[in-house]
Amino acid sequence: MGERTANVENGNIGNTIEGLARVIADRRQASSETSYTAKLLHGPEDRLLKKITEEATEVVMACKDNDHDHIRYEAGDLVYHLLVTLERYGVSVEELAGELDARRR
């Protein structure tokens, strides 16, 4: 479990996801020696896939503890690692949005 973020204010999820996705895409050009994101994008596939499993489990455990701040913190980790996964496998956030939009029709 990581240290919880202090003084969190509400934001715009669309802007946040789009901005984070751009940063993650830009990290493709970064050195794996200096960028954790580049390491996940270019390193062994299992390293990233294990992180998805780990973060999803941490969200579940935070929910079991009914700890609001911890749920938010771990969900942030999960979304970040999910966005890295999408980037690694060439699925854009626009495609993801289209998938989700199609499901609510």
C-alpha positions in Angstrom: 0.0 0.0 0.0 1.3 3.4 -1.0 1.1 6.6 0.9 -2.2 8.3 0.5 -2.4 11.6 -1.4 -3.2 14.6 0.7 -5.4 17.5 -0.3 -7.1 15.9 -3.3 -9.6 18.1 -5.1 -12.2 17.0 -7.6 -11.1 17.2 -11.3 -12.5 16.5 -14.8 -12.1 12.8 -15.5 -12.1 13.3 -19.3 -9.3 15.9 -19.2 -7.4 13.9 -16.7 -7.5 10.6 -18.6 -6.7 12.3 -21.9 -3.7 14.2 -20.4 -2.4 11.1 -18.6 -2.7 9.0 -21.8 -0.7 11.7 -23.7 2.1 11.6 -21.1 2.2 7.8 -21.2 2.4 7.8 -25.0 5.2 10.3 -24.8 7.1 8.0 -22.4 7.5 5.5 -25.3 10.5 7.7 -26.3 12.0 7.9 -22.8 14.7 5.7 -21.4 13.7 2.7 -19.5 16.5 3.5 -17.1 14.9 6.8 -16.1 11.2 6.3 -16.6 9.0 3.8 -14.8 6.4 4.2 -17.5 8.9 3.4 -20.3 10.1 0.4 -18.3 6.5 -0.9 -18.2 6.0 -0.1 -21.9 9.2 -1.8 -23.1 10.0 -4.3 -20.4 8.8 -7.8 -19.9 5.1 -8.2 -20.6 4.5 -10.1 -17.3 5.8 -7.2 -15.3 3.0 -4.9 -16.5 0.3 -7.6 -16.3 1.3 -8.5 -12.8 1.0 -4.8 -11.8 -2.6 -4.8 -13.2 -3.4 -7.8 -11.0 -1.7 -6.3 -8.0 -3.4 -2.9 -8.3 -6.9 -4.5 -8.9 -6.4 -6.6 -5.8 -5.4 -3.5 -3.8 -8.6 -1.8 -4.9 -10.6 -4.8 -3.7 -8.8 -4.9 -0.4 -9.4 -1.1 0.1 -13.1 -1.7 -0.6 -13.2 -4.6 1.9 -11.8 -2.1 4.5 -14.4 0.5 3.4 -11.6 3.1 3.4 -12.7 5.9 1.0 -9.3 7.6 0.7 -7.5 4.3 0.2 -10.0 3.2 -2.5 -9.4 6.4 -4.4 -5.6 6.1 -4.1 -5.5 2.5 -5.3 -8.1 3.2 -8.1 -5.7 5.8 -9.3 -2.9 3.3 -9.4 -5.1 0.8 -11.3 -6.2 3.4 -13.8 -2.6 4.5 -14.5 -1.5 0.9 -15.0 -4.5 0.2 -17.2 -3.7 3.2 -19.4 -0.1 2.0 -19.7 -1.5 -1.4 -20.7 -3.7 0.2 -23.4 -0.8 2.2 -24.7 1.5 -0.9 -24.8 -1.1 -2.9 -26.8 -2.1 0.0 -29.1 -5.6 0.6 -27.8 -6.4 4.4 -27.7 -8.5 6.1 -25.0 -10.8 7.1 -27.9 -11.3 3.5 -28.7 -12.0 2.7 -25.1 -14.5 5.6 -25.0 -16.2 4.2 -28.1 -16.4 0.7 -26.5 -18.0 2.2 -23.4 -20.3 4.4 -25.4 -21.5 1.4 -27.4 -22.4 -0.5 -24.3 -24.8 2.2 -23.0 -26.8 2.4 -26.2 
